[in-house]
Amino acid sequence: MDINGSPLAAEGNIRLAFSKPTRTVEEQSLLFNSYGSCGYEGLQLKNNQYAPYLDEPERFKEQWGHLKGVGSALIAFGSLQEKDQVNLRRMIQFGKVLGTEIIVFCPADPRQEKNRKEDIAKVASVLSGLGMEAREEGIQISLHHHYNSPVMHREDFDIFFDHIEDQSIGLTVDTAHLVKSGIMDIAELVRSFRQVINNFHLKDYSNGEWRVLGQGDISFDPVFQAIHEIGFKGWVSADEESGGGITEGLGECFSYINSRMIKLHP
């Protein structure tokens, strides 16, 4: 599928990626070999899709490096203890060889309300240092907020970015995790953090479950309008975690995003 002439091409600065968990080698092969022909420019990798190659980036490149945009982002979870920092540095070196642009990192320590502000400030301090290291290698680290993670509610974002040093960390906006966390005005957050947003994870949500885009309860029109208004330049990824089929998810998400963009470029 060629996106030239489509609403995505009209937007100009947006690059569309896809991300989806895989359970088997066969599923991973299907995903890797299909995203490009479905119109996506990049594939944002879940941990198990790159971790076996972490110390052998050339082996990954030999197997998958012919695919445009493969590993444009690496998605990771960690506690930011020393061993996790070491692992994040391994990811930076892996990504440098691969040509990765963003490491999407979600702090894995459960949220503690009692010391919430202190915990968020600590996460911000540690990530700031790692973000500066990554930037020296040409890679951005992007905060991936999750339900029950230290950065979860609306005011947490303010606290976190107030403690980030030298704009060393970006923000991945995950639509479904925002709604699950009680943040219903996604567009407001997009506009408020336009200076730090460097990635989007679009997924739908309904009745406590992740859904394929367009099959949940999230109203995406205001989200796409906000993305358009801020003049976003970068990756917008369909983060498909509904548990459905790979082929179906690729096609349905691409069609849905195109349909929303048509409203901006009729």
FENNOR-V918006 format. One record per residue. N is the residue number from 1. PHI is phi in whole degrees, 0 to 359 (none if undefined). Layout:
((N & PHI) (N & PHI))
This chain:
((1 & none) (2 & 261) (3 & 272) (4 & 300) (5 & 87) (6 & 274) (7 & 302) (8 & 295) (9 & 294) (10 & 296) (11 & 292) (12 & 84) (13 & 262) (14 & 270) (15 & 245) (16 & 265) (17 & 239) (18 & 225) (19 & 212) (20 & 200) (21 & 294) (22 & 231) (23 & 254) (24 & 227) (25 & 299) (26 & 295) (27 & 295) (28 & 297) (29 & 298) (30 & 298) (31 & 298) (32 & 298) (33 & 273) (34 & 245) (35 & 298) (36 & 295) (37 & 290) (38 & 272) (39 & 109) (40 & 275) (41 & 268) (42 & 208) (43 & 232) (44 & 268) (45 & 271) (46 & 285) (47 & 306) (48 & 290) (49 & 274) (50 & 233) (51 & 304) (52 & 297) (53 & 254) (54 & 303) (55 & 263) (56 & 225) (57 & 300) (58 & 293) (59 & 293) (60 & 297) (61 & 298) (62 & 297) (63 & 276) (64 & 233) (65 & 294) (66 & 284) (67 & 273) (68 & 298) (69 & 76) (70 & 292) (71 & 73) (72 & 302) (73 & 220) (74 & 246) (75 & 257) (76 & 216) (77 & 235) (78 & 189) (79 & 269) (80 & 70) (81 & 292) (82 & 304) (83 & 295) (84 & 286) (85 & 294) (86 & 298) (87 & 295) (88 & 294) (89 & 292) (90 & 297) (91 & 296) (92 & 299) (93 & 291) (94 & 298) (95 & 295) (96 & 300) (97 & 291) (98 & 286) (99 & 94) (100 & 297) (101 & 263) (102 & 224) (103 & 255) (104 & 267) (105 & 246) (106 & 248) (107 & 299) (108 & 266) (109 & 294) (110 & 300) (111 & 291) (112 & 238) (113 & 295) (114 & 300) (115 & 245) (116 & 304) (117 & 296) (118 & 294) (119 & 296) (120 & 296) (121 & 297) (122 & 294) (123 & 301) (124 & 298) (125 & 296) (126 & 294) (127 & 293) (128 & 302) (129 & 298) (130 & 293) (131 & 296) (132 & 293) (133 & 299) (134 & 297) (135 & 299) (136 & 296) (137 & 261) (138 & 83) (139 & 238) (140 & 259) (141 & 261) (142 & 237) (143 & 293) (144 & 252) (145 & 287) (146 & 224) (147 & 301) (148 & 69) (149 & 262) (150 & 306) (151 & 261) (152 & 223) (153 & 270) (154 & 304) (155 & 291) (156 & 298) (157 & 296) (158 & 297) (159 & 299) (160 & 300) (161 & 284) (162 & 293) (163 & 257) (164 & 280) (165 & 265) (166 & 55) (167 & 50) (168 & 276) (169 & 232) (170 & 262) (171 & 227) (172 & 263) (173 & 272) (174 & 253) (175 & 299) (176 & 288) (177 & 293) (178 & 299) (179 & 295) (180 & 299) (181 & 274) (182 & 95) (183 & 266) (184 & 269) (185 & 268) (186 & 296) (187 & 299) (188 & 298) (189 & 295) (190 & 300) (191 & 292) (192 & 290) (193 & 246) (194 & 302) (195 & 286) (196 & 243) (197 & 293) (198 & 230) (199 & 191) (200 & 235) (201 & 246) (202 & 263) (203 & 211) (204 & 263) (205 & 207) (206 & 197) (207 & 52) (208 & 78) (209 & 232) (210 & 290) (211 & 231) (212 & 299) (213 & 309) (214 & 90) (215 & 247) (216 & 240) (217 & 256) (218 & 284) (219 & 272) (220 & 269) (221 & 303) (222 & 297) (223 & 293) (224 & 294) (225 & 297) (226 & 293) (227 & 301) (228 & 294) (229 & 295) (230 & 279) (231 & 65) (232 & 300) (233 & 237) (234 & 154) (235 & 272) (236 & 243) (237 & 249) (238 & 284) (239 & 260) (240 & 270) (241 & 234) (242 & 284) (243 & 92) (244 & 280) (245 & 290) (246 & 294) (247 & 298) (248 & 296) (249 & 296) (250 & 302) (251 & 290) (252 & 292) (253 & 292) (254 & 298) (255 & 296) (256 & 293) (257 & 298) (258 & 300) (259 & 295) (260 & 289) (261 & 290) (262 & 302) (263 & 294) (264 & 273) (265 & 228) (266 & 295))
